[in-house]
Amino acid sequence: MHRRNLLKASMAIAAYTGLSASGLLAAQAWAGDRAADGDAKAFDFDWLKAHAKQLSGKQYQDTRQVLPPTLATMTPQNFNAIGYDGNHSLWKDLNGQLDVQFFHVGMGFKTPVRMHSVDPKTRLAREVHFRPSLFNYEKTTVDTQQLKGDLGFSGFKLFKAPELDRHDVVSFLGASYFRAVDNTGQYGLSARGLAIDTYADKREEFPDFTQFWFETPSKDSTRFVVYALLDSPSATGAYRFDIDCQATQVVMAIDAHINARTAIQQMGIAPMTSMFSCGTHERRMCDTIHPQIHDSDRLAMWRGNGEWICRPLNNPATLQFNTFADNDPKGFGLVQTDHEFASYQDTVDWYSKRPSLWVEPTTAWGEGSIDLLEIPTTGETMDNIVAFWTPKKPVAAGDSLTFGYKLYWSALPPVSTPLAQVHATRSGMGGFTEGWAPGEHYPPVWARRFAVDFKGGGLDRLPEGTGIEPVVTCSHGEVKDFSVLVLDDIKGYRILFDWYPTSDSAAPVEMRLFIRTNDRTLSETWLYQYFPPAADKRKYT
């Protein structure tokens, strides 16, 4: 831009923002030697919320672009080999605790995501435009001569000292997906900005974060603020992420303002996506050298009435969708409770290091349900678990909704019940006495045995001789043959019982269990969904 034109533009923007021309020029210089190269524009969250609301009243515009062949046909290995030049990272000159780099477009990442750097003092934003000089293509087959114009980016990643430019701790990539690590540095499950029609009589819709605005943090800060614009055929949204990169976890405070373009059959708030192939209780897909394969092993819920729920995850033979009604939930999440290497024997994906993700509402969410979708999978490369909050009130076109919540990316949730917790769930053939081989000295029967281990909550301090009573209910069939065993290794108890069919039905069995002594509840509630085989496929012991 010619200097005279720059001065004219500066005076015009200064009149709009109330800044002096000299102050505006200083703000422009603030970002002039960084990746941000666009013109300065006023920005704040109120403007973004108003913009998203206005956008929801207009017809949706699909911004996916036709990529040049060198990007459209690239392999995942080639895409991952594109390196961002750390000398052009967003906060390189700050020499601080945090820095941001951007993901290239390519493969299925066709929607250009616009990035902006925001001066927290002047509230002026400058766009970061795509140009090949920001990236390193030496280890790829990308033909840079085909990279014409501003292709945008596909996402961003955040780095934290002392591993600046070496290992990211937060990444946003693809649609509205994002994830973070704990102190292990190992990524695991993902979160999303919004889920639409995940389990409905129509195709699922995946909204996009189409623009981001980054507030420059102070030199010594490990917290930063990023704003996002969400857009899709059914909804728009304005999001503020206050991200705190702590020593052992990442905590995100999220302020989400969502506007419905159309009536939405199913809106999922604070959605998260994970993988469960097999675990201690389900061995159908564990014909490998690995005892267990999963990013998360349970859905944990802290209900509005104070009850704690443990729902072990399944890899079902057919798609399953479960809803757990609640009012103003205190929290929920997909949790990886087992972090022992011996449980996985995995040196590639390191499932023993995967973080959990916990949602803590910070505003009143009212009536609704925590929903869980479990999809059959034959391996570990596909996420097959989805959980989110669904408001009870139907979402109509023109509705605007606000949700505040925190996301905790950590080894375990930041809160837990003072009662005993479920340590593990196991299942296998039933109908025989432990210690005898199945079928020895018994008439043919068919049953399924369950072992649920509880620990913590003071179980190891109960007076000797305290009676432990398991309270079990099931939706159909019969449970019997109970045993209560002391487990010294975990300082807890194992509840053993068998489930017997009372009909030929192969319908899922909903089970519920907790332990008590007299009228005193000792544990959280174990919920389980068991899928019995059809009568003609049951193998008798």
MOCOR-V995040 format. One record per run of one state. SS is the DSSP state (H for helix, E for strand, C for the rest). FROM is the first residue (numbers start at 1). LEN is the number of residues. If there is no record, write none. Layout:
BEGIN
SS/FROM/LEN, SS/FROM/LEN
END
This chain:
BEGIN
C/1/2, H/3/15, C/18/3, H/21/12, C/33/8, E/41/2, C/43/2, H/45/12, C/57/7, E/64/1, C/65/4, H/69/4, C/73/3, H/76/5, C/81/2, E/83/2, C/85/1, H/86/3, C/89/3, H/92/3, C/95/3, E/98/6, C/104/2, E/106/1, C/107/2, E/109/1, C/110/1, E/111/1, C/112/1, E/113/7, C/120/4, E/124/5, C/129/3, H/132/3, E/135/2, C/137/7, H/144/3, C/147/6, E/153/1, C/154/1, E/155/6, C/161/7, E/168/6, C/174/3, E/177/4, C/181/9, E/190/3, C/193/2, E/195/2, C/197/8, E/205/1, C/206/2, E/208/8, C/216/7, E/223/9, C/232/3, E/235/11, C/246/4, E/250/11, C/261/3, E/264/1, C/265/2, E/267/8, C/275/1, E/276/3, C/279/14, E/293/2, C/295/3, E/298/5, C/303/5, E/308/5, C/313/7, E/320/8, C/328/3, E/331/5, C/336/5, H/341/3, C/344/7, H/351/3, C/354/2, E/356/6, C/362/5, E/367/8, C/375/10, E/385/7, C/392/3, E/395/1, C/396/4, E/400/11, C/411/9, E/420/10, C/430/18, E/448/8, C/456/3, H/459/3, C/462/7, E/469/6, C/475/3, E/478/10, C/488/4, E/492/9, C/501/8, E/509/9, C/518/2, E/520/2, C/522/1, E/523/1, C/524/1, E/525/6, C/531/4, H/535/3, C/538/4
END
